[in-house]
Amino acid sequence: MSTDPLTLRVECEAGSQGEQMPRRFFMADKAVEIEDILDCWLAPEYSYFKVCDAEKDTYILRHDKLARRWELILFRSGKYQGDPPL
């Protein structure tokens, strides 16, 4: 099983301080519209964004600023309720 992050194409808009904020991303042929940015961690080399879509699916996206690449780090379905399986 691979643990490599999935590279994405991401469309952004400028945030309040000029930083890149994701608004939509693409996985193969699927477009995911970001409903809300739940949290973000900004650093010189990487930025992380915890986002959700209309179905309440949660994603963590990482922007590698040096490589100019976006990666999917985590996905959690909004359909699942309760503690994660062991």
C-alpha positions in Angstrom: 0.0 0.0 0.0 1.4 3.4 -1.0 1.6 6.2 1.6 2.7 8.8 -1.0 0.6 12.0 -1.1 -1.7 12.5 -4.1 -0.7 15.5 -6.3 -3.6 17.8 -7.1 -4.5 20.8 -9.3 -5.8 23.6 -7.1 -7.5 26.9 -7.9 -6.8 29.6 -5.3 -7.7 33.1 -4.4 -5.7 35.7 -2.4 -6.5 35.7 1.3 -6.7 38.8 3.5 -2.9 39.0 3.7 -2.1 38.0 0.1 -1.6 34.3 0.8 -2.9 31.6 -1.5 -6.2 30.2 -0.2 -7.6 27.1 -2.0 -11.2 27.4 -3.4 -11.4 24.3 -5.6 -9.3 21.3 -6.4 -9.2 18.5 -8.9 -8.5 14.8 -8.4 -8.3 13.3 -11.9 -11.7 14.3 -13.5 -13.4 15.1 -10.2 -13.7 18.8 -9.1 -14.1 19.4 -5.4 -15.6 22.8 -4.4 -14.4 23.9 -1.0 -17.3 25.1 1.2 -15.2 26.2 4.1 -11.6 26.4 5.3 -11.7 24.9 8.8 -8.1 25.6 9.7 -4.8 26.5 8.2 -1.1 26.3 9.2 1.2 28.7 7.3 4.9 28.2 7.2 7.8 29.4 4.9 8.1 26.1 3.0 4.7 24.5 3.4 1.1 25.5 4.0 -1.6 23.2 5.2 -5.3 23.7 4.8 -8.1 21.7 6.5 -11.1 22.1 4.3 -14.6 20.6 3.8 -16.9 20.4 0.8 -20.8 20.5 0.6 -21.0 16.8 1.5 -19.0 17.6 4.7 -16.1 15.5 3.5 -12.9 16.7 5.1 -9.5 17.1 3.4 -6.1 18.3 4.5 -4.2 19.9 1.6 -0.5 20.7 1.7 1.1 23.3 -0.5 4.8 22.7 -1.1 5.8 26.3 -1.9 9.3 25.4 -3.1 8.2 22.6 -5.5 5.0 24.6 -6.4 2.9 21.5 -5.8 -0.3 20.7 -3.9 -0.9 17.4 -2.3 -3.8 15.6 -0.6 -2.6 14.5 2.9 -5.8 13.3 4.5 -9.4 12.5 3.5 -12.3 11.8 5.8 -15.8 11.1 4.5 -18.6 13.2 5.8 -20.9 10.1 5.7 -19.0 8.5 8.5 -20.0 9.4 12.1 -18.3 8.2 15.2 -14.8 7.1 16.2 -12.4 6.0 13.4 -12.1 2.3 13.0 -9.1 0.6 14.7 
